[in-house]
């Protein structure tokens, strides 16, 4: 007891703390409240006084600046946010690669379909083939037209020029090209000079020729258009007649644009030609060494037709003479002259030596004469060509066992892409080269359609140039319509498509000319009847009036009945004149690129 009391006396005496009532805490007060002493247990083993830790009341906001965070941040919310974040990461990690893969697959299917429609040389680089397909699609496809009506020539020209730049660049596809002066082709850009392409393959040369001809067609349609200087892409073109300048004080306003409203055209100092001249591309083809006879002849005829359209008669005639010389150079050695290059007429007695190129040149030469009003030169040319076509040998008939079965392919809709999948796996070979045109053609249905066109030309010329030959010209036109109708019915039976469009044009033109000629003959007969009734008979004395009046009435009834027969013939041939309806192509697999 004594020891215990001694130990007890050494302890310091503690004063009893008085419990004070808790003060009301203001949650919006920035200073923390005083600590509650009764919550701290005394330390019996530590001599030093324990450090007081601030004790916060329930839902105490702390600082006013971060008060809202204290209410939302918790362990459960942080865990939930982490889970949501990683869920979004996983979704995007699956979604965007899948979307990219589907986009690549769809573009691959679209360009596989375009490769079937517009083949490109296999030895070209990837982007050269890509640009060539898009250029042809933009120019030729119906569903690539602006508002399904207008061809976007600016885009097509930009694509053709980009393809030509790659083909003529030694860095890409222009290796082994030699310029006219024997120098190597430069590394970049489109070059105006012609090259020697003999070192290239036939496929490369054919694709290069197609690109040049496509650029020439674009140049023809962009004549009179301009673009802003420095605009390499040339996406926006303006007509010259709408550009204000000293030579155009009253410019024509631009059409209203639904998207941009009224567009103010730039001044004449800010614009330049939208595309090079067509002469550049046609002359380049004619001067390029390595193209065959048909390729050079296509360029010459297109260039001559372009000059005819522009009114350059002398240049057009010189180009036709050059085309006739090109066609004659392709004849077998020692065959001699076949065509009079000055007039385009096939020499009499040389009909057995004509080739397809000769027939094409002479027909185009005759059209040139007729277009410029020189019918005295046009009629002998057409008659000589028709005589040569009549002497063509018959088409050889292949045995039925060796005739290939027609392959029916879906060209539109979803099945076109499904059938193109096999081309995606196994690439279809490039089409074989067409005939050079230096061979003698056979008398096929296609050649018969060309004969119908010649008969239509001859009938129109005879009716328009001579009053005494009107009935003969109408007879030629009538025969051309009957021949075209018979040929088209045979084509339908044999499922022949080659030359059908040409025959349809000839039939429609023949029906139109026949109707116009018959109506004019009926008007002349009515006028003659009226003159007889007014007293203008034989020698002006009224002699033989009854006989003349009866003859005029019979002739009038004849032409009126022929007009009725023409209407019946048009109704009969209506299925031949109407083109089959094509399904509307659209959707996410549409070839609109």
Secondary structure, DSSP 8 states (H G I E B T S, - for coil): -HHHHHHHHHS---------------TT-SS-----GGGS---SS-SS---------TT---SSTTHHHHHH--HHHHHHHHHHHHHHHHHHHHHHHHHHHHHHHHHHHHHHHHHHHS---TTS-HHHHHHHHHHHHHHH-GGGSBTTTB--HHHHHHHHHHHHHHHT-TTTT-TT-EETTS-B--SSS--SS-EE-TTS-HHHHHHHHHHHHHHHHHHHHTTTEEEETT-SS----EEGGGSBBTTBSS------BTTTBS----BGGGEEESS--HHHHHHHHHH-BT--HHHHHHHHHHHHHHHHHHT-HHHHHHHHHHHHHHHHHTS-TT----EETTTTEE-TT-GGG--HHHHHHHHHHHHHHHHTT-HHHHHHHHHHHHHHHHT--B-----GGGS--------SSHHHHHHTHHHHHS----------S-S---B-HHHHHHHHHHHHHHHHHHHHH-STTHHHHHHHHHHHHHHHHHHHHHHHHHT--TTHHHHHHHHHHHHHHHHHHHHHHHHHHHHHHHHHHTT--BTTTTBTHHHHHHHHHHHHHHHHHHHHHHHHHHHHTHHHHS--------STT----
